Amino acid sequence: MIPFSLLAVVLVFLVGGADALSGYQINCGAKSGKVVGDLTWVPDGPFINVGNVSELRSPGMMPMLSSLRYFPDTSARKYCYVIPAKKRVKYLIRTTYYYGGFDGGNAPPVFDQIIEGTRWSEVDTAANYARGLATYYEAVVVSTGREVSVCLARNAATTSSPFISALEVVPLEDSVYSATNFTAYALSTIARHSFGHNGSIVGYPDDPDRFNRYWEPYDDGRSPVVESQASVATETFWNKPPVAVFRRGLTASRGKGLDIQWPPASLPAASYYLALYFQDNRAPSALSWRLFDVAVNGETFFAGLNVSTAGSMVYGAEWPLSGQTRITLTPAPDSPVGPVINAAEIMMVVPLGGRTHPRDVIGMEALARGFLNPPSDWSGDPCLPRGNSWTGVTCNEDLLARVIALNLTNFRVGGSISDHIANLTAVSSIWLAGNNLSGLIPDMSLLHHAVFLHLEDNGLTGPLPESLGSLPRLQELSVQNNNLQGIIPSSIRNRSGIKFQYTPGNNLS
C-alpha cells in the first residue's frame, strides 16, 4: 500500500469519451454527461450500483468536480466500479478526489483504494483540500480479463464516508513502461515533472501522449533554465512523453555538475520505476551534443550519456530508493557545455496481491447476477485483497485464491441459485438458509470438497438432485421448509454418515 502521493493537483481534464478501446472518463455522481470543450465525461451509473451522490456548489468549479459519489454503508467491505476492458491490455487508471465538505465535515476522510485484488494506496486528501485543491492518484496495470475493478474501502483511519469525484481508465500503448513485468507488478505514480516550466503540461491533443498524463512544473530555484531550439520526435520514445516537456530544462555552466533533489518529498523504502528525459537545447550543429554521467543518490544510473537535439531517455525498471533522492549529472571533461535535464517521472513498483481463480470468479459473478438483493459489496474481486472479500465469502490464502466457504444465512437474498455454483470446486461449506431463493437446486456434483450444504428456509422448488448423494465429503444436507417435490434419491436416503433434514415442509417421499 502506498501511503502518500507526490502528485501535484490540477483542475484541468481534457480527454473524454467512453468505450473499451479509447477508455473511459467517468464523472462520479453526475446525472448526465458533462462537456468540457468539445469532449464529454460520462456519468458513473453504468459502472456501479452502490453508494449515494452529492452535488457541490462552488463558483468556478470544474464540471467533473461538481458532483461525487460517497459510500455510507459501514457493513460493506469495499465499494467497486467495474469498467469494461480488453484482456491483457495496459491501462492507466486515475482517481480524482475533491471533498468539498459534502457531508458537513471540516476534513475529508482517509480510506484505501484497490485495483482488482491489490490494495493500491491510501487516499488522504486533507492537505490539498486545505489549499482548495483536488487530489489525483495514478496507477498502471494490465487487465487479466474483460473488466477492470477500481474499489474504495474503509480502513482503521476512516471516520466518515469514502468518496470519489472522477475516475479515468485509459489504455496505453504497449511500449509505455514496457520494462515492467505487469504479470507480477503494477506501477503507482509518485511524481512526474517537467523541469524549468511554470505551469502543468498535458500531452493531449497535440502530442502522442493521448492518455493524458500530467507533467507538473519543477524548478529547484538554483539552476539556470534553458529553452530548447529543436523539436523532439517523441513517438520514438517508449514512454511517449509530450513534446512540450523538452522545450525547457535545467542546466549548469560548462565544467560544472548539476545536482537536484527530486522528487521533492521523501520516499518510503521500495523499488521504483525511474525515467529521466534529456535534450540538448541548442540549434543542431557539430557541437550540439552533451556528454555526462547520471547518478541517483551517488549510484551510477547511466554512464557516458550523449545527449543531442534528438533527445534521450534513460530509465531504471526496479531502482531501490528510500528517503530524500538526489539526481546528479556530472559532465565529461571534454564536454563543450554543462549537463541538462528536461523531465522525470517516478513510479513505485507495487507487487500484485494475487487474484481469485478465474473459474471461481465466473461462479461468484454468476451467483451475484442470479441473486436479487445480494450484499452491496458483491462486485470486484470476490476474494482479494485480504480483508476485503465479498461479504459472506471465505477464501484460502493461495496466490490464485479459491472460495472455500459461502455463508449468506438470513441475508434476505432473493432470486435463484446459478448453475455456475458448480465452478466453486474448492468450497467446503455453502450456507444459503433463511433467504427468499426460488427455482431449482442446480447440479452440484463437481463440489467434491463440500461438507455442509444448507438450503433450508427458502422457496426452492423441483426435485432433490440425485447428484447431491454422490458428494464424497458431504456430512450435512438441510433442505427443510422449501417447496421441493418428488422422490428422495436413494443415493441420499441410503447413505450413512450424513445428517439429512428435509422436514418440515416439502413434498418429498
VODRENGU-803006 format. One record per residue (C-alpha): residue in one letter; x, z, y. Coordinates in pm, whole numbers. Example, Ala and Ser with C-alpha at 12.3 -4.5 7.8 and 13.67 -1.06 7.14 Angstrom:
{rokol:a; px:1230; pz:780; py:-450}
{rokol:s; px:1367; pz:714; py:-106}
***
This chain:
{rokol:m; px:0; pz:0; py:0}
{rokol:i; px:131; pz:-94; py:344}
{rokol:p; px:95; pz:199; py:581}
{rokol:f; px:117; pz:2; py:905}
{rokol:s; px:124; pz:-335; py:1071}
{rokol:l; px:355; pz:-450; py:1348}
{rokol:l; px:135; pz:-748; py:1425}
{rokol:a; px:55; pz:-766; py:1792}
{rokol:v; px:-306; pz:-828; py:1876}
{rokol:v; px:-452; pz:-1146; py:2019}
{rokol:l; px:-812; pz:-1209; py:2106}
{rokol:v; px:-799; pz:-1583; py:2056}
{rokol:f; px:-929; pz:-1765; py:1748}
{rokol:l; px:-902; pz:-2139; py:1715}
{rokol:v; px:-975; pz:-2254; py:1360}
{rokol:g; px:-1337; pz:-2298; py:1249}
{rokol:g; px:-1550; pz:-2441; py:974}
{rokol:a; px:-1625; pz:-2335; py:620}
{rokol:d; px:-1561; pz:-2491; py:280}
{rokol:a; px:-1336; pz:-2419; py:-17}
{rokol:l; px:-1091; pz:-2693; py:84}
{rokol:s; px:-1046; pz:-2618; py:454}
{rokol:g; px:-1109; pz:-2246; py:422}
{rokol:y; px:-1350; pz:-2003; py:578}
{rokol:q; px:-1362; pz:-1836; py:917}
{rokol:i; px:-1623; pz:-1562; py:893}
{rokol:n; px:-1780; pz:-1373; py:1179}
{rokol:c; px:-1878; pz:-1041; py:1022}
{rokol:g; px:-2221; pz:-909; py:1114}
{rokol:a; px:-2319; pz:-1225; py:1300}
{rokol:k; px:-2671; pz:-1363; py:1261}
{rokol:s; px:-2572; pz:-1724; py:1324}
{rokol:g; px:-2272; pz:-1948; py:1375}
{rokol:k; px:-2071; pz:-1892; py:1692}
{rokol:v; px:-1899; pz:-2179; py:1866}
{rokol:v; px:-1561; pz:-2144; py:2036}
{rokol:g; px:-1470; pz:-2471; py:2199}
{rokol:d; px:-1594; pz:-2729; py:1951}
{rokol:l; px:-1542; pz:-2509; py:1644}
{rokol:t; px:-1785; pz:-2279; py:1465}
{rokol:w; px:-1740; pz:-1943; py:1296}
{rokol:v; px:-1995; pz:-1879; py:1022}
{rokol:p; px:-2198; pz:-1559; py:963}
{rokol:d; px:-2097; pz:-1339; py:671}
{rokol:g; px:-2432; pz:-1316; py:492}
{rokol:p; px:-2346; pz:-1562; py:211}
{rokol:f; px:-2033; pz:-1367; py:117}
{rokol:i; px:-2152; pz:-1004; py:95}
{rokol:n; px:-2475; pz:-822; py:11}
{rokol:v; px:-2397; pz:-465; py:120}
{rokol:g; px:-2341; pz:-287; py:450}
{rokol:n; px:-2510; pz:-274; py:789}
{rokol:v; px:-2445; pz:-478; py:1101}
{rokol:s; px:-2388; pz:-376; py:1460}
{rokol:e; px:-2358; pz:-571; py:1783}
{rokol:l; px:-2114; pz:-474; py:2056}
{rokol:r; px:-2199; pz:-542; py:2417}
{rokol:s; px:-1888; pz:-556; py:2634}
{rokol:p; px:-1836; pz:-804; py:2920}
{rokol:g; px:-1596; pz:-1088; py:2840}
{rokol:m; px:-1567; pz:-1008; py:2470}
{rokol:m; px:-1473; pz:-1294; py:2239}
{rokol:p; px:-1774; pz:-1403; py:2028}
{rokol:m; px:-1603; pz:-1310; py:1698}
{rokol:l; px:-1559; pz:-951; py:1815}
{rokol:s; px:-1913; pz:-902; py:1944}
{rokol:s; px:-2051; pz:-809; py:1602}
{rokol:l; px:-1923; pz:-623; py:1297}
{rokol:r; px:-2032; pz:-508; py:955}
{rokol:y; px:-1995; pz:-144; py:858}
{rokol:f; px:-2039; pz:45; py:534}
{rokol:p; px:-2204; pz:390; py:548}
{rokol:d; px:-2262; pz:422; py:169}
{rokol:t; px:-2027; pz:702; py:66}
{rokol:s; px:-2103; pz:659; py:-305}
{rokol:a; px:-1962; pz:307; py:-329}
{rokol:r; px:-1605; pz:274; py:-449}
{rokol:k; px:-1546; pz:-43; py:-244}
{rokol:y; px:-1728; pz:-299; py:-31}
{rokol:c; px:-1636; pz:-658; py:-115}
{rokol:y; px:-1653; pz:-1001; py:38}
{rokol:v; px:-1636; pz:-1273; py:-229}
{rokol:i; px:-1513; pz:-1608; py:-95}
{rokol:p; px:-1519; pz:-1941; py:-285}
{rokol:a; px:-1168; pz:-2066; py:-362}
{rokol:k; px:-980; pz:-2326; py:-560}
{rokol:k; px:-795; pz:-2195; py:-863}
{rokol:r; px:-418; pz:-2142; py:-822}
{rokol:v; px:-420; pz:-2228; py:-450}
{rokol:k; px:-221; pz:-2028; py:-196}
{rokol:y; px:-433; pz:-1863; py:72}
{rokol:l; px:-361; pz:-1688; py:399}
{rokol:i; px:-608; pz:-1401; py:443}
{rokol:r; px:-656; pz:-1244; py:785}
{rokol:t; px:-879; pz:-946; py:857}
{rokol:t; px:-963; pz:-854; py:1216}
{rokol:y; px:-1095; pz:-520; py:1342}
{rokol:y; px:-1238; pz:-415; py:1677}
{rokol:y; px:-1412; pz:-78; py:1671}
{rokol:g; px:-1597; pz:-82; py:2000}
{rokol:g; px:-1745; pz:264; py:1937}
{rokol:f; px:-2022; pz:111; py:1725}
{rokol:d; px:-2102; pz:446; py:1558}
{rokol:g; px:-2091; pz:655; py:1874}
{rokol:g; px:-1750; pz:799; py:1792}
{rokol:n; px:-1436; pz:808; py:2003}
{rokol:a; px:-1185; pz:679; py:1747}
{rokol:p; px:-1204; pz:418; py:1470}
{rokol:p; px:-1199; pz:528; py:1106}
{rokol:v; px:-900; pz:488; py:875}
{rokol:f; px:-957; pz:316; py:539}
{rokol:d; px:-800; pz:84; py:281}
{rokol:q; px:-826; pz:-290; py:236}
{rokol:i; px:-799; pz:-457; py:-103}
{rokol:i; px:-732; pz:-815; py:-213}
{rokol:e; px:-852; pz:-889; py:-566}
{rokol:g; px:-714; pz:-598; py:-773}
{rokol:t; px:-437; pz:-497; py:-533}
{rokol:r; px:-457; pz:-227; py:-268}
{rokol:w; px:-313; pz:-424; py:20}
{rokol:s; px:-284; pz:-187; py:316}
{rokol:e; px:-434; pz:97; py:511}
{rokol:v; px:-631; pz:0; py:821}
{rokol:d; px:-560; pz:220; py:1121}
{rokol:t; px:-655; pz:57; py:1450}
{rokol:a; px:-665; pz:366; py:1674}
{rokol:a; px:-351; pz:288; py:1877}
{rokol:n; px:-458; pz:-68; py:1956}
{rokol:y; px:-818; pz:32; py:2028}
{rokol:a; px:-695; pz:289; py:2280}
{rokol:r; px:-532; pz:-4; py:2463}
{rokol:g; px:-852; pz:-209; py:2449}
{rokol:l; px:-718; pz:-441; py:2179}
{rokol:a; px:-832; pz:-566; py:1841}
{rokol:t; px:-603; pz:-547; py:1536}
{rokol:y; px:-546; pz:-804; py:1266}
{rokol:y; px:-372; pz:-795; py:929}
{rokol:e; px:-246; pz:-1086; py:722}
{rokol:a; px:-164; pz:-1142; py:357}
{rokol:v; px:-73; pz:-1443; py:144}
{rokol:v; px:-196; pz:-1461; py:-214}
{rokol:v; px:-257; pz:-1722; py:-482}
{rokol:s; px:-607; pz:-1730; py:-627}
{rokol:t; px:-640; pz:-1678; py:-1003}
{rokol:g; px:-994; pz:-1812; py:-1021}
{rokol:r; px:-1262; pz:-1984; py:-819}
{rokol:e; px:-1320; pz:-1686; py:-593}
{rokol:v; px:-1111; pz:-1450; py:-382}
{rokol:s; px:-1236; pz:-1100; py:-308}
{rokol:v; px:-1144; pz:-905; py:5}
{rokol:c; px:-1267; pz:-546; py:-4}
{rokol:l; px:-1266; pz:-231; py:208}
{rokol:a; px:-1258; pz:117; py:55}
{rokol:r; px:-1262; pz:475; py:174}
{rokol:n; px:-953; pz:689; py:125}
{rokol:a; px:-868; pz:1055; py:182}
{rokol:a; px:-829; pz:995; py:557}
{rokol:t; px:-1166; pz:820; py:605}
{rokol:t; px:-1403; pz:1025; py:820}
{rokol:s; px:-1665; pz:763; py:912}
{rokol:s; px:-1786; pz:421; py:805}
{rokol:p; px:-1529; pz:147; py:733}
{rokol:f; px:-1600; pz:-173; py:929}
{rokol:i; px:-1474; pz:-528; py:979}
{rokol:s; px:-1510; pz:-778; py:1263}
{rokol:a; px:-1379; pz:-1106; py:1122}
{rokol:l; px:-1234; pz:-1248; py:802}
{rokol:e; px:-1039; pz:-1570; py:750}
{rokol:v; px:-946; pz:-1718; py:414}
{rokol:v; px:-750; pz:-2041; py:467}
{rokol:p; px:-548; pz:-2249; py:216}
{rokol:l; px:-177; pz:-2304; py:275}
{rokol:e; px:43; pz:-2595; py:181}
{rokol:d; px:237; pz:-2548; py:-143}
{rokol:s; px:572; pz:-2533; py:35}
{rokol:v; px:485; pz:-2236; py:257}
{rokol:y; px:666; pz:-1920; py:137}
{rokol:s; px:728; pz:-2107; py:-189}
{rokol:a; px:1028; pz:-1891; py:-285}
{rokol:t; px:789; pz:-1605; py:-367}
{rokol:n; px:662; pz:-1558; py:-722}
{rokol:f; px:293; pz:-1533; py:-643}
{rokol:t; px:203; pz:-1462; py:-1005}
{rokol:a; px:361; pz:-1118; py:-958}
{rokol:y; px:355; pz:-1059; py:-581}
{rokol:a; px:160; pz:-1106; py:-260}
{rokol:l; px:305; pz:-1113; py:90}
{rokol:s; px:180; pz:-889; py:370}
{rokol:t; px:279; pz:-991; py:723}
{rokol:i; px:468; pz:-726; py:918}
{rokol:a; px:577; pz:-928; py:1223}
{rokol:r; px:600; pz:-1287; py:1343}
{rokol:h; px:770; pz:-1351; py:1677}
{rokol:s; px:889; pz:-1635; py:1895}
{rokol:f; px:1190; pz:-1518; py:2095}
{rokol:g; px:1209; pz:-1564; py:2470}
{rokol:h; px:842; pz:-1655; py:2510}
{rokol:n; px:599; pz:-1488; py:2748}
{rokol:g; px:280; pz:-1542; py:2550}
{rokol:s; px:149; pz:-1588; py:2197}
{rokol:i; px:179; pz:-1921; py:2016}
{rokol:v; px:-82; pz:-2062; py:1781}
{rokol:g; px:9; pz:-2381; py:1598}
{rokol:y; px:-334; pz:-2538; py:1572}
{rokol:p; px:-435; pz:-2803; py:1673}
{rokol:d; px:-117; pz:-2978; py:1798}
{rokol:d; px:118; pz:-2888; py:1513}
{rokol:p; px:122; pz:-2889; py:1133}
{rokol:d; px:53; pz:-2514; py:1137}
{rokol:r; px:-312; pz:-2583; py:1060}
{rokol:f; px:-371; pz:-2240; py:911}
{rokol:n; px:-345; pz:-2074; py:1249}
{rokol:r; px:-59; pz:-1825; py:1223}
{rokol:y; px:4; pz:-1629; py:1539}
{rokol:w; px:357; pz:-1604; py:1679}
{rokol:e; px:385; pz:-1315; py:1922}
{rokol:p; px:634; pz:-1317; py:2215}
{rokol:y; px:951; pz:-1110; py:2187}
{rokol:d; px:1230; pz:-1055; py:2439}
{rokol:d; px:1498; pz:-790; py:2393}
{rokol:g; px:1540; pz:-765; py:2770}
{rokol:r; px:1917; pz:-824; py:2750}
{rokol:s; px:1988; pz:-1166; py:2604}
{rokol:p; px:1967; pz:-1487; py:2810}
{rokol:v; px:1667; pz:-1711; py:2739}
{rokol:v; px:1727; pz:-2084; py:2691}
{rokol:e; px:1489; pz:-2380; py:2700}
{rokol:s; px:1506; pz:-2650; py:2432}
{rokol:q; px:1559; pz:-3015; py:2528}
{rokol:a; px:1464; pz:-3173; py:2194}
{rokol:s; px:1158; pz:-3164; py:1969}
{rokol:v; px:1181; pz:-3043; py:1610}
{rokol:a; px:1011; pz:-3226; py:1323}
{rokol:t; px:861; pz:-2908; py:1181}
{rokol:e; px:680; pz:-3088; py:900}
{rokol:t; px:1019; pz:-3094; py:722}
{rokol:f; px:1036; pz:-2713; py:725}
{rokol:w; px:895; pz:-2538; py:417}
{rokol:n; px:703; pz:-2284; py:621}
{rokol:k; px:566; pz:-2533; py:873}
{rokol:p; px:634; pz:-2340; py:1196}
{rokol:p; px:477; pz:-2483; py:1512}
{rokol:v; px:696; pz:-2694; py:1739}
{rokol:a; px:640; pz:-2453; py:2025}
{rokol:v; px:846; pz:-2172; py:1871}
{rokol:f; px:1159; pz:-2386; py:1907}
{rokol:r; px:1111; pz:-2453; py:2277}
{rokol:r; px:1269; pz:-2124; py:2383}
{rokol:g; px:1520; pz:-1888; py:2230}
{rokol:l; px:1762; pz:-1601; py:2286}
{rokol:t; px:2131; pz:-1680; py:2311}
{rokol:a; px:2472; pz:-1542; py:2405}
{rokol:s; px:2759; pz:-1691; py:2601}
{rokol:r; px:3049; pz:-1871; py:2433}
{rokol:g; px:3255; pz:-1645; py:2213}
{rokol:k; px:3000; pz:-1362; py:2228}
{rokol:g; px:2781; pz:-1241; py:1945}
{rokol:l; px:2407; pz:-1185; py:1965}
{rokol:d; px:2269; pz:-857; py:1834}
{rokol:i; px:1896; pz:-781; py:1846}
{rokol:q; px:1681; pz:-509; py:1700}
{rokol:w; px:1394; pz:-679; py:1524}
{rokol:p; px:1123; pz:-614; py:1420}
{rokol:p; px:1065; pz:-357; py:1693}
{rokol:a; px:938; pz:-76; py:1468}
{rokol:s; px:1096; pz:100; py:1171}
{rokol:l; px:1029; pz:-44; py:826}
{rokol:p; px:942; pz:151; py:510}
{rokol:a; px:1184; pz:100; py:222}
{rokol:a; px:1072; pz:-212; py:38}
{rokol:s; px:1160; pz:-574; py:-35}
{rokol:y; px:1081; pz:-826; py:236}
{rokol:y; px:1048; pz:-1199; py:280}
{rokol:l; px:1252; pz:-1269; py:594}
{rokol:a; px:1267; pz:-1614; py:758}
{rokol:l; px:1471; pz:-1696; py:1072}
{rokol:y; px:1442; pz:-2017; py:1279}
{rokol:f; px:1710; pz:-2177; py:1497}
{rokol:q; px:1764; pz:-2485; py:1712}
{rokol:d; px:2044; pz:-2599; py:1941}
{rokol:n; px:1873; pz:-2616; py:2278}
{rokol:r; px:2093; pz:-2882; py:2439}
{rokol:a; px:2041; pz:-3256; py:2459}
{rokol:p; px:2166; pz:-3443; py:2149}
{rokol:s; px:2537; pz:-3525; py:2169}
{rokol:a; px:2858; pz:-3496; py:1973}
{rokol:l; px:2873; pz:-3130; py:2075}
{rokol:s; px:2506; pz:-3044; py:2018}
{rokol:w; px:2564; pz:-2804; py:1734}
{rokol:r; px:2627; pz:-2434; py:1700}
{rokol:l; px:2815; pz:-2261; py:1420}
{rokol:f; px:2768; pz:-1890; py:1347}
{rokol:d; px:2714; pz:-1630; py:1075}
{rokol:v; px:2389; pz:-1440; py:1031}
{rokol:a; px:2388; pz:-1077; py:921}
{rokol:v; px:2100; pz:-833; py:869}
{rokol:n; px:2189; pz:-464; py:900}
{rokol:g; px:2555; pz:-556; py:856}
{rokol:e; px:2499; pz:-754; py:534}
{rokol:t; px:2568; pz:-1127; py:530}
{rokol:f; px:2239; pz:-1314; py:534}
{rokol:f; px:2385; pz:-1664; py:582}
{rokol:a; px:2747; pz:-1762; py:647}
{rokol:g; px:2855; pz:-2067; py:846}
{rokol:l; px:2513; pz:-2173; py:971}
{rokol:n; px:2548; pz:-2506; py:1151}
{rokol:v; px:2252; pz:-2539; py:1387}
{rokol:s; px:2178; pz:-2876; py:1551}
{rokol:t; px:1896; pz:-3007; py:1768}
{rokol:a; px:1707; pz:-3085; py:1445}
{rokol:g; px:1667; pz:-2713; py:1385}
{rokol:s; px:1732; pz:-2487; py:1085}
{rokol:m; px:1560; pz:-2219; py:883}
{rokol:v; px:1723; pz:-1955; py:662}
{rokol:y; px:1536; pz:-1705; py:451}
{rokol:g; px:1567; pz:-1424; py:202}
{rokol:a; px:1286; pz:-1404; py:-52}
{rokol:e; px:1334; pz:-1038; py:-155}
{rokol:w; px:1558; pz:-873; py:102}
{rokol:p; px:1577; pz:-491; py:77}
{rokol:l; px:1520; pz:-319; py:412}
{rokol:s; px:1430; pz:23; py:549}
{rokol:g; px:1427; pz:187; py:890}
{rokol:q; px:1541; pz:3; py:1201}
{rokol:t; px:1658; pz:-353; py:1139}
{rokol:r; px:1921; pz:-545; py:1333}
{rokol:i; px:1993; pz:-916; py:1326}
{rokol:t; px:2350; pz:-1003; py:1424}
{rokol:l; px:2469; pz:-1357; py:1498}
{rokol:t; px:2849; pz:-1397; py:1511}
{rokol:p; px:2987; pz:-1728; py:1643}
{rokol:a; px:3263; pz:-1916; py:1464}
{rokol:p; px:3595; pz:-1906; py:1652}
{rokol:d; px:3579; pz:-2277; py:1741}
{rokol:s; px:3208; pz:-2294; py:1824}
{rokol:p; px:3166; pz:-2452; py:2170}
{rokol:v; px:2866; pz:-2231; py:2255}
{rokol:g; px:2727; pz:-1896; py:2156}
{rokol:p; px:2463; pz:-1842; py:1886}
{rokol:v; px:2089; pz:-1883; py:1941}
{rokol:i; px:1771; pz:-1770; py:1763}
{rokol:n; px:1421; pz:-1901; py:1828}
{rokol:a; px:1178; pz:-1727; py:1595}
{rokol:a; px:1146; pz:-1497; py:1296}
{rokol:e; px:884; pz:-1372; py:1056}
{rokol:i; px:897; pz:-1086; py:809}
{rokol:m; px:653; pz:-1006; py:529}
{rokol:m; px:653; pz:-721; py:283}
{rokol:v; px:669; pz:-826; py:-82}
{rokol:v; px:375; pz:-645; py:-243}
{rokol:p; px:366; pz:-612; py:-624}
{rokol:l; px:27; pz:-719; py:-755}
{rokol:g; px:-175; pz:-438; py:-906}
{rokol:g; px:-283; pz:-640; py:-1208}
{rokol:r; px:-629; pz:-779; py:-1272}
{rokol:t; px:-918; pz:-748; py:-1511}
{rokol:h; px:-911; pz:-962; py:-1825}
{rokol:p; px:-1093; pz:-1291; py:-1746}
{rokol:r; px:-1336; pz:-1253; py:-2036}
{rokol:d; px:-1435; pz:-908; py:-1909}
{rokol:v; px:-1475; pz:-1043; py:-1556}
{rokol:i; px:-1712; pz:-1310; py:-1691}
{rokol:g; px:-1904; pz:-1047; py:-1884}
{rokol:m; px:-1934; pz:-799; py:-1599}
{rokol:e; px:-2027; pz:-1062; py:-1341}
{rokol:a; px:-2297; pz:-1193; py:-1575}
{rokol:l; px:-2432; pz:-841; py:-1617}
{rokol:a; px:-2438; pz:-799; py:-1239}
{rokol:r; px:-2632; pz:-1124; py:-1197}
{rokol:g; px:-2883; pz:-1023; py:-1466}
{rokol:f; px:-2945; pz:-677; py:-1325}
{rokol:l; px:-3182; pz:-601; py:-1041}
{rokol:n; px:-3053; pz:-335; py:-803}
{rokol:p; px:-2708; pz:-286; py:-960}
{rokol:p; px:-2473; pz:-40; py:-785}
{rokol:s; px:-2373; pz:-167; py:-441}
{rokol:d; px:-2004; pz:-190; py:-533}
{rokol:w; px:-2058; pz:-431; py:-823}
{rokol:s; px:-1854; pz:-704; py:-655}
{rokol:g; px:-1487; pz:-799; py:-655}
{rokol:d; px:-1261; pz:-699; py:-944}
{rokol:p; px:-1454; pz:-479; py:-1192}
{rokol:c; px:-1156; pz:-255; py:-1281}
{rokol:l; px:-897; pz:-265; py:-1006}
{rokol:p; px:-738; pz:-117; py:-811}
{rokol:r; px:-725; pz:215; py:-995}
{rokol:g; px:-984; pz:446; py:-848}
{rokol:n; px:-1190; pz:156; py:-712}
{rokol:s; px:-1351; pz:18; py:-1026}
{rokol:w; px:-1721; pz:-62; py:-1021}
{rokol:t; px:-1948; pz:240; py:-1037}
{rokol:g; px:-2017; pz:329; py:-1399}
{rokol:v; px:-1727; pz:119; py:-1528}
{rokol:t; px:-1424; pz:273; py:-1700}
{rokol:c; px:-1119; pz:60; py:-1778}
{rokol:n; px:-789; pz:108; py:-1956}
{rokol:e; px:-461; pz:101; py:-1764}
{rokol:d; px:-317; pz:-222; py:-1903}
{rokol:l; px:-181; pz:-472; py:-1651}
{rokol:l; px:-459; pz:-701; py:-1775}
{rokol:a; px:-727; pz:-433; py:-1764}
{rokol:r; px:-1011; pz:-413; py:-2016}
{rokol:v; px:-1351; pz:-249; py:-1974}
{rokol:i; px:-1374; pz:35; py:-2226}
{rokol:a; px:-1693; pz:211; py:-2113}
{rokol:l; px:-2010; pz:127; py:-1921}
{rokol:n; px:-2241; pz:407; py:-1807}
{rokol:l; px:-2538; pz:339; py:-1578}
{rokol:t; px:-2764; pz:613; py:-1714}
{rokol:n; px:-3062; pz:676; py:-1482}
{rokol:f; px:-2944; pz:431; py:-1215}
{rokol:r; px:-3289; pz:267; py:-1190}
{rokol:v; px:-3136; pz:-71; py:-1270}
{rokol:g; px:-3387; pz:-345; py:-1345}
{rokol:g; px:-3359; pz:-696; py:-1480}
{rokol:s; px:-3220; pz:-788; py:-1821}
{rokol:i; px:-2902; pz:-747; py:-2026}
{rokol:s; px:-2699; pz:-1066; py:-2018}
{rokol:d; px:-2583; pz:-1225; py:-2344}
{rokol:h; px:-2234; pz:-1214; py:-2190}
{rokol:i; px:-2218; pz:-842; py:-2260}
{rokol:a; px:-2059; pz:-968; py:-2583}
{rokol:n; px:-1750; pz:-1054; py:-2375}
{rokol:l; px:-1667; pz:-683; py:-2343}
{rokol:t; px:-1483; pz:-675; py:-2674}
{rokol:a; px:-1278; pz:-365; py:-2585}
{rokol:v; px:-1578; pz:-150; py:-2488}
{rokol:s; px:-1634; pz:170; py:-2689}
{rokol:s; px:-1950; pz:301; py:-2523}
{rokol:i; px:-2247; pz:149; py:-2344}
{rokol:w; px:-2495; pz:382; py:-2178}
{rokol:l; px:-2783; pz:198; py:-2010}
{rokol:a; px:-3052; pz:462; py:-2075}
{rokol:g; px:-3318; pz:563; py:-1824}
{rokol:n; px:-3344; pz:236; py:-1633}
{rokol:n; px:-3602; pz:-40; py:-1588}
{rokol:l; px:-3441; pz:-302; py:-1811}
{rokol:s; px:-3664; pz:-558; py:-1982}
{rokol:g; px:-3621; pz:-856; py:-2210}
{rokol:l; px:-3440; pz:-882; py:-2541}
{rokol:i; px:-3143; pz:-686; py:-2672}
{rokol:p; px:-2869; pz:-950; py:-2686}
{rokol:d; px:-2632; pz:-1017; py:-2976}
{rokol:m; px:-2350; pz:-762; py:-2960}
{rokol:s; px:-2180; pz:-848; py:-3289}
{rokol:l; px:-1843; pz:-902; py:-3116}
{rokol:l; px:-1827; pz:-545; py:-2984}
{rokol:h; px:-1615; pz:-420; py:-3274}
{rokol:h; px:-1494; pz:-114; py:-3080}
{rokol:a; px:-1840; pz:8; py:-2983}
{rokol:v; px:-1904; pz:370; py:-3088}
{rokol:f; px:-2200; pz:464; py:-2867}
{rokol:l; px:-2489; pz:233; py:-2773}
{rokol:h; px:-2766; pz:399; py:-2571}
{rokol:l; px:-3051; pz:177; py:-2453}
{rokol:e; px:-3334; pz:431; py:-2464}
{rokol:d; px:-3599; pz:483; py:-2194}
{rokol:n; px:-3624; pz:123; py:-2074}
{rokol:g; px:-3875; pz:-161; py:-2119}
{rokol:l; px:-3682; pz:-371; py:-2372}
{rokol:t; px:-3888; pz:-599; py:-2597}
{rokol:g; px:-3848; pz:-810; py:-2910}
{rokol:p; px:-3678; pz:-724; py:-3238}
{rokol:l; px:-3385; pz:-496; py:-3306}
{rokol:p; px:-3090; pz:-732; py:-3371}
{rokol:e; px:-2956; pz:-706; py:-3727}
{rokol:s; px:-2604; pz:-759; py:-3591}
{rokol:l; px:-2604; pz:-405; py:-3449}
{rokol:g; px:-2573; pz:-273; py:-3804}
{rokol:s; px:-2250; pz:-468; py:-3856}
{rokol:l; px:-2061; pz:-296; py:-3574}
{rokol:p; px:-1787; pz:-122; py:-3775}
{rokol:r; px:-1734; pz:182; py:-3547}
{rokol:l; px:-2088; pz:246; py:-3430}
{rokol:q; px:-2188; pz:613; py:-3457}
{rokol:e; px:-2486; pz:640; py:-3222}
{rokol:l; px:-2766; pz:389; py:-3163}
{rokol:s; px:-3053; pz:502; py:-2941}
{rokol:v; px:-3341; pz:269; py:-2854}
{rokol:q; px:-3641; pz:506; py:-2829}
{rokol:n; px:-3902; pz:467; py:-2556}
{rokol:n; px:-3886; pz:89; py:-2531}
{rokol:n; px:-4129; pz:-183; py:-2640}
{rokol:l; px:-3937; pz:-312; py:-2941}
{rokol:q; px:-4128; pz:-464; py:-3234}
{rokol:g; px:-4063; pz:-575; py:-3589}
{rokol:i; px:-3877; pz:-452; py:-3892}
{rokol:i; px:-3572; pz:-227; py:-3870}
{rokol:p; px:-3289; pz:-431; py:-4022}
{rokol:s; px:-3159; pz:-294; py:-4350}
{rokol:s; px:-2805; pz:-307; py:-4208}
{rokol:i; px:-2915; pz:-26; py:-3975}
{rokol:r; px:-3172; pz:160; py:-4190}
{rokol:n; px:-2943; pz:190; py:-4490}
{rokol:r; px:-2622; pz:261; py:-4305}
{rokol:s; px:-2471; pz:606; py:-4346}
{rokol:g; px:-2276; pz:790; py:-4077}
{rokol:i; px:-2484; pz:659; py:-3786}
{rokol:k; px:-2721; pz:856; py:-3566}
{rokol:f; px:-3013; pz:617; py:-3518}
{rokol:q; px:-3302; pz:706; py:-3285}
{rokol:y; px:-3595; pz:470; py:-3238}
{rokol:t; px:-3893; pz:703; py:-3190}
{rokol:p; px:-4097; pz:787; py:-2991}
{rokol:g; px:-4211; pz:455; py:-2853}
{rokol:n; px:-4154; pz:107; py:-3000}
{rokol:n; px:-4340; pz:-57; py:-3287}
{rokol:l; px:-4062; pz:-64; py:-3544}
{rokol:s; px:-4104; pz:-8; py:-3915}
***
